[in-house]
Amino acid sequence: MILSRRQFAGGLGLAALSALGRTGAAWASADRTAAGGIDLSFVNPELRSYARAYIEHSAKDGSEPLTLNFILEYQKEEAAEKVAFKATVPVAKKWIPVPGAAPDVAAYLINIKPGASRPAIIHTHGGGFVLLSARDYVPLAQSWATELDCFVATVEYRLAPETRYAGSIEDNYSVLRWVYRHAHELGVDPARIAVMGESAGGGHAALLALTARDRGEVPVAFQALIYPMLDDRTGSSRQPPKNEGRIIWTAPDNRVAWEAFLGQKPGTPNVPAAAVPARRGDLAGLPPAFIGVGSIDLFCEEDMRYAQRLAAAGVAAELTVAPGAFHGFDLIAGSTEIARSFVATKMQALRRAFSGNL
């Protein structure tokens, strides 16, 4: 299911929950029944109404599967959409050079304070490598900048399938390097730069940390990977448990998105390790990590494995698994206690990283 995700995240979830008008045990019990062929008993009680509303809205609107044609049409529509930024936190759009023949990459620079010495986040947005925009995340990034008193750059990396993995990796790295080299004028402490992203953006953040380690030009202090998309084999050569990946992002979606990103079928032995964090053999020397994911997210298994591999390689890794939570639950159901707790845990991990208390 893909068609109504953006609309649902924009407010349909809250409206549906309010309309249900149920609370406590009666609400939880009533929402255990199946919706659209999906058993909701494994969904966290706080999230069942959101899951049901999403599933039923998608079915009503004739949700179509993720396909190459849909991706291209969605990208055209996305380019025309407007996003309202908060007036209280300054935002500047900057075009940053990318080496070689690649076009410059845009980044939204948030909360510039020349001469200050604050931490920074290089943010890479979600969207399965093929959808959404950094622009969509600017209001959220403004809230991070305020809460953490930090600078944020969110990168408008080129999307697949027009640009494969190598191009978007260079886009993200170019912004990281530019921020590092211009730290003083941005008000950034170059020793406290973190990378962070959600979903495919979490995969990009992991790739960015790996690239920075391998090139040795920019020290990355921390990586915050929020339900990151790390392994092309999930849903192709590795099937998830039956209750994972049923809501929001599914195995068929994952196969299409990875093929667009890689330029070849996912899950095969010849997929380049350079494109897939989970296929990288050596994770030693990476910055400390926070990984957060829901227990019924399609990415739960791969994210837990990556956290274990980081720890085995001597990298400090914090893993939090939200019980009964599906992909993107913190954005769709942000008013729930489970979402607030998840976000608070992420923000506390960033605070510890920026204060040096890891």
C-alpha positions as CSV (number, residue, x, y, z in Angstrom):
1,M,0.0,0.0,0.0
2,I,1.4,3.4,-0.9
3,L,-1.2,5.9,-2.2
4,S,-2.5,7.5,0.9
5,R,0.6,7.4,3.2
6,R,1.4,11.1,2.9
7,Q,-2.2,12.2,3.5
8,F,-2.5,9.8,6.4
9,A,0.6,11.1,8.1
10,G,-0.6,14.6,7.5
11,G,-3.6,14.3,9.8
12,L,-5.9,11.4,8.8
13,G,-4.5,9.3,11.7
14,L,-5.4,11.8,14.3
15,A,-8.9,12.4,12.8
16,A,-9.6,8.7,12.6
17,L,-8.6,8.1,16.2
18,S,-10.7,11.0,17.4
19,A,-13.8,9.8,15.4
20,L,-13.6,6.3,17.0
21,G,-14.4,7.8,20.4
22,R,-13.2,4.8,22.3
23,T,-10.9,4.6,25.3
24,G,-9.3,2.2,27.6
25,A,-9.8,-1.6,27.5
26,A,-12.9,-1.4,25.3
27,W,-11.0,0.5,22.6
28,A,-8.1,-1.9,22.7
29,S,-10.3,-5.0,22.6
30,A,-12.5,-3.7,19.8
31,D,-9.5,-3.0,17.7
32,R,-8.1,-6.5,17.9
33,T,-10.2,-7.6,14.9
34,A,-8.9,-7.9,11.4
35,A,-8.9,-5.0,9.0
36,G,-8.2,-5.5,5.3
37,G,-7.2,-9.1,6.0
38,I,-4.6,-8.0,8.6
39,D,-4.9,-9.2,12.1
40,L,-4.4,-6.2,14.4
41,S,-4.0,-8.2,17.6
42,F,-0.2,-7.9,17.3
43,V,-0.3,-4.1,17.0
44,N,0.3,-2.1,20.2
45,P,-3.1,-1.2,21.7
46,E,-2.3,2.5,21.4
47,L,-1.7,2.2,17.7
48,R,-4.5,-0.1,16.6
49,S,-6.9,2.7,15.7
50,Y,-4.2,4.3,13.6
51,A,-3.4,1.1,11.8
52,R,-7.1,0.3,11.2
53,A,-7.8,3.9,9.9
54,Y,-4.8,3.7,7.6
55,I,-5.7,0.3,6.2
56,E,-9.3,1.1,5.7
57,H,-8.6,4.5,4.1
58,S,-6.1,3.0,1.7
59,A,-8.6,0.3,0.7
60,K,-11.3,2.8,0.2
61,D,-9.1,5.1,-2.0
62,G,-7.9,2.2,-4.1
63,S,-4.3,2.2,-2.9
64,E,-2.0,1.0,-5.6
65,P,1.3,-0.9,-5.2
66,L,4.7,0.8,-5.4
67,T,5.8,0.6,-9.0
68,L,8.3,2.5,-11.2
69,N,5.5,4.4,-12.9
70,F,3.9,5.4,-9.6
71,I,7.3,6.5,-8.3
72,L,7.9,8.8,-11.3
73,E,4.3,10.3,-11.1
74,Y,4.7,10.8,-7.4
75,Q,8.0,12.6,-7.8
76,K,6.3,15.1,-10.3
77,E,3.6,15.8,-7.8
78,E,6.0,16.1,-4.9
79,A,8.0,18.8,-6.7
80,A,4.9,21.0,-6.9
81,E,3.9,20.8,-3.3
82,K,4.5,23.5,-0.7
83,V,5.6,23.1,2.9
84,A,5.1,25.8,5.5
85,F,8.3,26.4,7.6
86,K,8.3,27.8,11.1
87,A,9.1,31.6,11.1
88,T,10.8,31.3,14.5
89,V,13.8,29.2,13.3
90,P,15.8,30.5,10.3
91,V,16.1,28.3,7.2
92,A,18.3,28.9,4.2
93,K,18.4,26.8,1.1
94,K,22.0,26.3,-0.2
95,W,23.3,24.6,-3.3
96,I,26.5,22.7,-2.5
97,P,29.0,21.5,-5.1
98,V,29.3,17.8,-5.7
99,P,32.6,16.5,-7.2
100,G,32.9,15.5,-10.8
101,A,30.1,16.1,-13.4
102,A,27.3,15.7,-10.8
103,P,24.9,18.7,-10.3
104,D,25.1,20.7,-7.1
105,V,22.9,19.3,-4.3
106,A,20.5,21.4,-2.4
107,A,20.4,21.4,1.4
108,Y,18.2,23.2,3.9
109,L,20.4,24.9,6.5
110,I,18.5,25.4,9.7
111,N,19.4,27.6,12.7
112,I,22.6,29.1,11.5
113,K,24.4,31.2,14.2
114,P,27.8,32.4,12.9
115,G,30.6,32.1,15.5
116,A,28.7,29.8,17.8
117,S,30.0,26.3,18.7
118,R,26.9,24.0,18.7
119,P,26.4,20.4,17.7
120,A,25.1,19.7,14.2
121,I,22.9,17.0,12.5
122,I,23.2,16.1,8.9
123,H,19.8,14.7,8.1
124,T,18.8,12.4,5.3
125,H,15.0,12.1,4.7
126,G,13.0,8.9,4.3
127,G,10.9,7.8,1.4
128,G,12.3,4.4,0.3
129,F,15.1,6.1,-1.7
130,V,12.5,7.1,-4.3
131,L,9.9,9.4,-2.6
132,L,9.5,12.5,-0.5
133,S,11.8,15.5,-0.1
134,A,14.1,17.2,2.4
135,R,11.6,20.1,2.2
136,D,9.0,17.9,3.9
137,Y,11.1,17.4,6.9
138,V,12.2,21.1,7.5
139,P,9.5,21.8,10.2
140,L,10.5,18.7,12.1
141,A,14.2,19.6,11.7
142,Q,13.4,23.1,13.1
143,S,12.0,21.5,16.2
144,W,15.1,19.4,16.6
145,A,17.3,22.6,16.2
146,T,15.2,24.3,18.9
147,E,15.1,21.4,21.4
148,L,18.8,20.5,21.1
149,D,20.1,24.1,20.4
150,C,21.9,22.7,17.3
151,F,22.3,23.3,13.6
152,V,20.6,21.0,11.1
153,A,21.3,20.4,7.4
154,T,18.7,18.3,5.7
155,V,19.9,17.1,2.3
156,E,17.8,17.1,-1.0
157,Y,19.7,14.1,-2.3
158,R,18.9,12.9,-5.8
159,L,16.3,10.1,-5.8
160,A,16.2,6.7,-7.5
161,P,15.6,5.5,-10.1
162,E,17.0,8.5,-12.0
163,T,20.1,8.5,-9.7
164,R,21.4,5.2,-8.3
165,Y,23.1,4.7,-5.0
166,A,26.5,6.1,-5.9
167,G,25.1,9.5,-6.8
168,S,23.0,10.0,-3.6
169,I,25.9,8.8,-1.5
170,E,28.0,11.6,-3.0
171,D,25.3,14.1,-2.5
172,N,25.0,13.4,1.2
173,Y,28.8,13.2,1.7
174,S,29.3,16.5,-0.1
175,V,26.9,18.2,2.3
176,L,28.6,16.6,5.3
177,R,32.0,17.8,4.1
178,W,30.8,21.3,3.3
179,V,29.3,21.7,6.8
180,Y,32.5,20.5,8.4
181,R,34.6,22.9,6.3
182,H,32.2,25.9,7.0
183,A,31.6,25.1,10.6
184,H,32.6,28.5,12.0
185,E,30.3,30.5,9.8
186,L,27.4,28.1,10.5
187,G,28.0,28.1,14.2
188,V,29.0,24.4,14.4
189,D,31.4,22.6,16.6
190,P,33.2,20.3,14.0
191,A,33.8,17.7,16.7
192,R,30.1,17.3,17.3
193,I,28.5,16.4,13.9
194,A,26.0,13.6,13.9
195,V,24.2,11.9,11.0
196,M,20.6,11.0,11.3
197,G,17.7,9.7,9.1
198,E,14.5,7.8,9.1
199,S,13.7,4.7,7.0
200,A,15.6,5.0,3.7
201,G,17.1,8.1,5.3
202,G,18.4,5.9,8.1
203,G,20.0,3.7,5.4
204,H,21.6,6.8,3.9
205,A,22.8,8.0,7.3
206,A,24.4,4.6,7.9
207,L,26.0,4.8,4.4
208,L,27.2,8.3,5.2
209,A,28.9,7.2,8.4
210,L,30.6,4.4,6.5
211,T,31.7,6.7,3.8
212,A,33.1,9.2,6.3
213,R,35.0,6.5,8.1
214,D,36.5,5.1,4.8
215,R,37.5,8.5,3.5
216,G,39.0,9.9,6.7
217,E,38.2,13.5,6.0
218,V,35.3,14.3,8.3
219,P,34.9,12.9,11.9
220,V,31.4,11.9,12.5
221,A,30.5,11.9,16.2
222,F,27.3,9.9,16.2
223,Q,24.8,8.1,14.0
224,A,21.0,8.1,14.8
225,L,19.3,5.5,12.6
226,I,15.5,5.6,12.9
227,Y,13.9,2.4,11.6
228,P,16.7,2.3,9.0
229,M,16.4,0.6,5.6
230,L,19.7,-1.4,5.8
231,D,19.4,-4.6,3.9
232,D,18.2,-5.3,0.3
233,R,17.7,-9.0,1.2
234,T,14.7,-8.2,3.4
235,G,11.6,-9.3,1.5
236,S,13.5,-10.8,-1.4
237,S,15.9,-13.6,-0.4
238,R,14.9,-13.2,3.3
239,Q,11.3,-13.3,4.2
240,P,10.2,-11.5,7.4
241,P,8.1,-13.1,10.1
242,K,4.4,-13.0,9.2
243,N,3.5,-10.1,11.5
244,E,6.3,-7.8,10.4
245,G,6.0,-5.4,7.4
246,R,2.2,-5.6,7.0
247,I,1.4,-1.9,7.7
248,I,2.8,1.1,5.8
249,W,5.9,-0.4,4.3
250,T,5.7,-4.0,2.9
251,A,8.1,-6.6,1.4
252,P,6.8,-5.8,-2.2
253,D,7.4,-2.1,-1.6
254,N,10.9,-2.9,-0.4
255,R,11.8,-5.0,-3.4
256,V,10.7,-2.2,-5.8
257,A,12.6,0.5,-3.9
258,W,15.8,-1.4,-3.6
259,E,15.8,-2.3,-7.3
260,A,15.4,1.4,-8.1
261,F,18.2,2.3,-5.8
262,L,20.6,-0.5,-6.9
263,G,19.8,-0.6,-10.6
264,Q,19.5,-4.4,-10.3
265,K,17.4,-7.1,-8.6
266,P,17.8,-7.0,-4.8
267,G,18.7,-10.0,-2.7
268,T,21.2,-11.6,-5.2
269,P,24.8,-12.5,-4.4
270,N,26.2,-9.8,-6.8
271,V,24.6,-6.8,-5.1
272,P,27.4,-4.3,-4.4
273,A,28.2,-4.0,-0.7
274,A,29.0,-0.3,-1.2
275,A,25.3,0.3,-1.6
276,V,24.0,-1.8,1.4
277,P,25.1,-1.1,5.0
278,A,24.1,-4.7,6.1
279,R,26.4,-6.2,3.4
280,R,29.5,-4.2,4.6
281,G,32.0,-6.7,6.1
282,D,33.8,-4.3,8.5
283,L,31.9,-2.1,10.9
284,A,34.8,-1.3,13.2
285,G,35.7,2.3,13.6
286,L,32.2,3.7,13.1
287,P,30.8,6.3,15.4
288,P,28.5,5.3,18.3
289,A,25.0,4.6,17.1
290,F,21.4,4.8,18.2
291,I,19.0,2.5,16.4
292,G,15.2,2.6,17.0
293,V,12.6,0.5,15.4
294,G,9.1,-1.0,16.0
295,S,8.8,-4.7,16.6
296,I,6.4,-5.2,13.7
297,D,8.3,-2.9,11.3
298,L,9.5,-4.7,8.2
299,F,13.0,-3.6,9.2
300,C,13.0,-4.9,12.7
301,E,15.1,-8.0,12.1
302,E,17.7,-6.3,9.9
303,D,18.0,-3.4,12.4
304,M,18.6,-5.7,15.3
305,R,21.2,-7.6,13.4
306,Y,23.0,-4.4,12.5
307,A,23.0,-3.2,16.1
308,Q,24.5,-6.6,17.1
309,R,27.1,-6.4,14.4
310,L,28.1,-2.9,15.5
311,A,28.5,-4.0,19.1
312,A,30.5,-7.0,18.0
313,A,32.8,-4.7,16.1
314,G,33.5,-2.6,19.2
315,V,31.1,0.2,18.3
316,A,28.9,1.6,21.1
317,A,25.3,0.8,19.9
318,E,22.0,1.5,21.7
319,L,19.0,-0.4,20.4
320,T,15.4,0.4,21.3
321,V,12.5,-1.7,20.0
322,A,9.0,-0.3,20.4
323,P,6.6,-3.2,21.1
324,G,3.8,-3.6,18.5
325,A,4.9,-0.5,16.5
326,F,4.8,-0.4,12.8
327,H,6.9,1.6,10.3
328,G,6.6,5.4,10.8
329,F,4.4,5.1,13.9
330,D,6.1,8.1,15.6
331,L,5.1,10.4,12.7
332,I,1.6,9.0,12.2
333,A,0.6,8.6,15.9
334,G,2.8,11.2,17.5
335,S,0.3,11.9,20.3
336,T,0.5,8.4,21.7
337,E,2.6,7.5,24.7
338,I,4.6,4.9,22.8
339,A,5.5,7.4,20.1
340,R,6.4,10.2,22.7
341,S,8.6,7.7,24.6
342,F,10.3,6.6,21.4
343,V,11.0,10.1,20.3
344,A,12.2,11.1,23.8
345,T,14.6,8.2,23.8
346,K,16.0,9.3,20.5
347,M,16.5,12.9,21.6
348,Q,18.1,11.8,24.8
349,A,20.6,9.7,22.8
350,L,21.5,12.8,20.8
351,R,21.9,14.9,23.9
352,R,24.3,12.3,25.4
353,A,26.2,12.2,22.2
354,F,26.5,15.9,22.0
355,S,27.6,16.2,25.6
356,G,30.2,13.5,25.2
357,N,28.4,11.1,27.7
358,L,28.3,7.9,25.6
